[in-house]
Amino acid sequence: KKVLETVCHNCGKIKALDNEERKQAYATKNPKARFEKIWRLSKPRLICEPSPPSDDDGLKGQSKLPDHGGCGNIQPTIRKRGLILEAHWKKGKNEDEEEVQTETTRIFARRALQILQLLNDETIDQLGLSKDYARPEWFILKSMPVPPPAVRPSISVDGTGTGSRSEDDLTFKLTDIVRANQSVHRCDVDGTPEHIRNQ
């Protein structure tokens, strides 16, 4: 959740502006403290600041704005409800309405993976994460390692060891996961709508 609040969902850049506070955060040696500082600077930013337009005829005495190099897109606020991540996008006011409208969308694992894959090695280092051992896209499992049968042997139902045998609890859970994935794959092949597939 914190990584998704820190980076732009369209270009993968850190949302915090290039200012003195961000430079002080980068100077922090402890990676955990660095990530916490950058997260606190980025969380309130609701837009990925684009580069300022270059004025050739502008006054030379003016102070130059810091170049963030972002895409200029509006960013959501992320809220966690149980195990569900939701993105709340603020829309502008209409002429008739008095309140600001918000659009809410769920962030599924596939979308979160797409956002995390946008981060380059430099951004990962700036966040205090390791590009070799802790890339953010590795936080989401794409394939699950299955332990061999020796780790999950069958158990006796009556407890004596001579009665009927049954599968281990871990085997039952792995079977449930395989069935759920087969169901999702079947929905993908059949062209089932996205909202049904995500259930």
Beta strands, then each sheet from edge to edge (+ up, - down):
strand 1: 77-81
strand 2: 84-90
strand 3: 102-107
strand 4: 155-156
strand 5: 165-166
sheet 1: 1+ 2- 3+
sheet 2: 4+ 5-
end
